[in-house]
Amino acid sequence: MRSEKTNRAPLGLKIAAAAGLAFMHLPILLIFLYAFTTEEKTYQFPPPGLTTQWFAVAWNRPDVWAALTLSVKVAAIATAAALVLGTLCAAAVSQTRFFGRETVSLLVILPIALPGIITGIALRSAFSMADIPFSFWTIVLGHATFCIVVVYNNAVARFRRISGSLIEASLDLGADGFQTFRYVILPNIGTALLAGGMLAFALSFDEVIVTTFTAGQQSTLPIWMLEELIRPRQRPVTNVVAMIVVIVTFLPILGAYYLTRDGDQIAGAGK
Amino acid sequence: MTVVAESLVLPERRSTAGRLSDFFWRHPRVLLTVLLGPPLLWLGIVYLGSLFALLLQSFFSIDEFSGLINYEFTLATYRQLLSEANLDIILRTVAMAALVTLVSAFIAFPIAYYAARYARGKWKALFYLAVMLPLWSSYLVKVYAWKLILAKEGILTWVFEKLNLIWLLDAWLALPIVGGNSLSVSYTGTFIVFVYVWMPFMILPVQAALERVPANLIEASSDLGGTPAQTFRHVLFPLALPGIVAGSIFTFSLTLGDYIIPQIIGSSRLFIGQAVYAQQGTAGNIPLAAAFTVVPIVIMGAYLWMAKRMGAFDAL
């Protein structure tokens, strides 16, 4: 007989877990408070007063809009490239057996397993050796490289759950490979791809380390923020932008979670 | 008899797509090549290509007078890497990464254990989201939040003042090494932010390892007279260790290569990432920057090899 007592958490554990979660969340909540502060010059706490005027100021800033648009464009194209490459790779690894399968998985993971600065500087020196000028496309190239793994992880997890007999049945019933992909495989992996795509978008939207190496004069939103962090000039606008970034990245994470929560492996388990 | 057998075989497809699909079916190798080709070309050329090109440069040296790269094989750059000042940077970074990893494991364990063993149903989902959201939220915003917190006029000083503990904070800042003018320019500040940013990566692998520990194993231990401390020491911890090692791969590697956190919150003494950044940027010494990147690659290679031997990858 199982005793009831063992199913209740000891008080010490509860406190330690709650304190750990508070440590993770309070700093982010603080961002929301600071977006409304009336203080312009310092990071004074508690805020001397609350105002919503900085939202209007941030709204009218062309440099913030330019950075935001660039980030969205880069993330959209990098995600599209990662979706195609990641799905192809996942299909090959999960549906077939071949020599060097493990190596392929390792190769896909490598761009995020190694510190970002290595990926960044490697790409940068390769671009300068090949005389490729830094542009919008060099940023996309870098982002797509490390976004592949996110799509790949989600797609591989889902491919594993598709029963092989489903595909065989489709082929037995006379569908060709393309029809099987369109009517059997795609509906099955669709939500996993959507989740992977959302996470890849969030990852790219937020990336700064590789971007500092592969961007020329352009500034994506994280680069704009980095400059503000090193040399604070407009603290109130930065506060508002930080809050917006938090909200923009939360939505894809929540979306990806709800799309894949029934699965055995949930999206984003590894960044 | 032959009639039946023939009707079992479908007529040959006429459309291009159909023929192509039949061709792939008969030649699975070709299909595999078509599937794997684009991603492997991308990763192989774009990623591995530039990585090897970078590593190759670490065997070149820089001409001290002209500042141009001398394209001859030499180990001079590595001799330079092992100079005292640079070894200092490497040791500082590795010590920081090790400390961050230890403390992250310490904070992450209770969260992971509660989520794995006690959280059920709705609570479990909530716990999962509570871990995922900070993990995925913007890196720079997290660093920025800590800049707000650690600033001299910020919330932390305010809290210490309200608790009448400001003398404690001042005493801590007066210490050598860990202290400084304010928390945001001290090693303590750098350390806190590193832990904050990378600790969430520890939780999920540890939780995955703990989920696999059967509850009756822990009950058996206490039935046999083990105290909670003994149960933890002899049952829970050894079983969670592969998960901790898997999580430490992230915390360790990410701390090793980071150059933004110590730049924004920390003293002026460099970490490996900052050294790489400075060498390739202002100093223009790509060979030395490349040699510096070899350090985290070698350390992570050794680390991954050890982790693999401990079975950490099953917990990922």
HADDOCK unambig.tbl for C-alpha pairs under 7 A between the chains (distance, minus, plus):
assign (segid A and resid 7 and name CA) (segid B and resid 118 and name CA) 6.69 0.50 0.50
assign (segid A and resid 8 and name CA) (segid B and resid 118 and name CA) 6.99 0.50 0.50
assign (segid A and resid 9 and name CA) (segid B and resid 118 and name CA) 6.39 0.50 0.50
assign (segid A and resid 13 and name CA) (segid B and resid 110 and name CA) 6.00 0.50 0.50
assign (segid A and resid 16 and name CA) (segid B and resid 110 and name CA) 5.93 0.50 0.50
assign (segid A and resid 17 and name CA) (segid B and resid 110 and name CA) 5.05 0.50 0.50
assign (segid A and resid 17 and name CA) (segid B and resid 111 and name CA) 4.35 0.50 0.50
assign (segid A and resid 17 and name CA) (segid B and resid 114 and name CA) 6.78 0.50 0.50
assign (segid A and resid 20 and name CA) (segid B and resid 107 and name CA) 6.09 0.50 0.50
assign (segid A and resid 20 and name CA) (segid B and resid 111 and name CA) 6.62 0.50 0.50
assign (segid A and resid 24 and name CA) (segid B and resid 134 and name CA) 6.38 0.50 0.50
assign (segid A and resid 24 and name CA) (segid B and resid 196 and name CA) 6.88 0.50 0.50
assign (segid A and resid 25 and name CA) (segid B and resid 134 and name CA) 6.78 0.50 0.50
assign (segid A and resid 27 and name CA) (segid B and resid 145 and name CA) 5.62 0.50 0.50
assign (segid A and resid 27 and name CA) (segid B and resid 146 and name CA) 6.83 0.50 0.50
assign (segid A and resid 28 and name CA) (segid B and resid 142 and name CA) 6.77 0.50 0.50
assign (segid A and resid 28 and name CA) (segid B and resid 145 and name CA) 6.48 0.50 0.50
assign (segid A and resid 30 and name CA) (segid B and resid 145 and name CA) 6.91 0.50 0.50
assign (segid A and resid 31 and name CA) (segid B and resid 145 and name CA) 6.05 0.50 0.50
assign (segid A and resid 43 and name CA) (segid B and resid 148 and name CA) 5.63 0.50 0.50
assign (segid A and resid 43 and name CA) (segid B and resid 151 and name CA) 6.70 0.50 0.50
assign (segid A and resid 43 and name CA) (segid B and resid 153 and name CA) 6.20 0.50 0.50
assign (segid A and resid 43 and name CA) (segid B and resid 154 and name CA) 5.69 0.50 0.50
assign (segid A and resid 44 and name CA) (segid B and resid 153 and name CA) 4.96 0.50 0.50
assign (segid A and resid 44 and name CA) (segid B and resid 154 and name CA) 5.22 0.50 0.50
assign (segid A and resid 45 and name CA) (segid B and resid 153 and name CA) 6.48 0.50 0.50
assign (segid A and resid 45 and name CA) (segid B and resid 154 and name CA) 5.03 0.50 0.50
assign (segid A and resid 45 and name CA) (segid B and resid 155 and name CA) 5.12 0.50 0.50
assign (segid A and resid 45 and name CA) (segid B and resid 158 and name CA) 6.84 0.50 0.50
assign (segid A and resid 46 and name CA) (segid B and resid 155 and name CA) 6.98 0.50 0.50
assign (segid A and resid 85 and name CA) (segid B and resid 38 and name CA) 6.54 0.50 0.50
assign (segid A and resid 85 and name CA) (segid B and resid 39 and name CA) 4.92 0.50 0.50
assign (segid A and resid 88 and name CA) (segid B and resid 35 and name CA) 5.09 0.50 0.50
assign (segid A and resid 88 and name CA) (segid B and resid 36 and name CA) 6.37 0.50 0.50
assign (segid A and resid 89 and name CA) (segid B and resid 35 and name CA) 6.45 0.50 0.50
assign (segid A and resid 89 and name CA) (segid B and resid 36 and name CA) 5.56 0.50 0.50
assign (segid A and resid 89 and name CA) (segid B and resid 39 and name CA) 6.22 0.50 0.50
assign (segid A and resid 92 and name CA) (segid B and resid 32 and name CA) 6.08 0.50 0.50
assign (segid A and resid 92 and name CA) (segid B and resid 35 and name CA) 5.87 0.50 0.50
assign (segid A and resid 92 and name CA) (segid B and resid 36 and name CA) 6.18 0.50 0.50
assign (segid A and resid 114 and name CA) (segid B and resid 253 and name CA) 6.83 0.50 0.50
assign (segid A and resid 115 and name CA) (segid B and resid 253 and name CA) 6.10 0.50 0.50
assign (segid A and resid 115 and name CA) (segid B and resid 254 and name CA) 5.64 0.50 0.50
assign (segid A and resid 115 and name CA) (segid B and resid 257 and name CA) 4.76 0.50 0.50
assign (segid A and resid 116 and name CA) (segid B and resid 257 and name CA) 6.76 0.50 0.50
assign (segid A and resid 117 and name CA) (segid B and resid 257 and name CA) 6.05 0.50 0.50
assign (segid A and resid 117 and name CA) (segid B and resid 273 and name CA) 6.81 0.50 0.50
assign (segid A and resid 118 and name CA) (segid B and resid 293 and name CA) 6.21 0.50 0.50
assign (segid A and resid 122 and name CA) (segid B and resid 50 and name CA) 5.05 0.50 0.50
assign (segid A and resid 122 and name CA) (segid B and resid 51 and name CA) 5.09 0.50 0.50
assign (segid A and resid 122 and name CA) (segid B and resid 54 and name CA) 5.37 0.50 0.50
assign (segid A and resid 123 and name CA) (segid B and resid 50 and name CA) 5.54 0.50 0.50
assign (segid A and resid 125 and name CA) (segid B and resid 54 and name CA) 6.73 0.50 0.50
assign (segid A and resid 126 and name CA) (segid B and resid 50 and name CA) 5.10 0.50 0.50
assign (segid A and resid 126 and name CA) (segid B and resid 53 and name CA) 6.76 0.50 0.50
assign (segid A and resid 145 and name CA) (segid B and resid 43 and name CA) 6.84 0.50 0.50
assign (segid A and resid 176 and name CA) (segid B and resid 18 and name CA) 5.79 0.50 0.50
assign (segid A and resid 176 and name CA) (segid B and resid 21 and name CA) 5.83 0.50 0.50
assign (segid A and resid 177 and name CA) (segid B and resid 21 and name CA) 5.07 0.50 0.50
assign (segid A and resid 178 and name CA) (segid B and resid 21 and name CA) 6.74 0.50 0.50
assign (segid A and resid 206 and name CA) (segid B and resid 138 and name CA) 5.55 0.50 0.50
assign (segid A and resid 222 and name CA) (segid B and resid 140 and name CA) 6.90 0.50 0.50
assign (segid A and resid 229 and name CA) (segid B and resid 144 and name CA) 6.93 0.50 0.50
assign (segid A and resid 229 and name CA) (segid B and resid 264 and name CA) 6.90 0.50 0.50
assign (segid A and resid 230 and name CA) (segid B and resid 264 and name CA) 6.17 0.50 0.50
assign (segid A and resid 242 and name CA) (segid B and resid 141 and name CA) 5.63 0.50 0.50
assign (segid A and resid 245 and name CA) (segid B and resid 138 and name CA) 6.99 0.50 0.50
assign (segid A and resid 246 and name CA) (segid B and resid 137 and name CA) 6.15 0.50 0.50
assign (segid A and resid 246 and name CA) (segid B and resid 138 and name CA) 6.46 0.50 0.50
assign (segid A and resid 249 and name CA) (segid B and resid 137 and name CA) 6.01 0.50 0.50
assign (segid A and resid 249 and name CA) (segid B and resid 138 and name CA) 6.99 0.50 0.50
assign (segid A and resid 250 and name CA) (segid B and resid 133 and name CA) 6.60 0.50 0.50
assign (segid A and resid 250 and name CA) (segid B and resid 137 and name CA) 6.66 0.50 0.50
assign (segid A and resid 269 and name CA) (segid B and resid 204 and name CA) 6.86 0.50 0.50
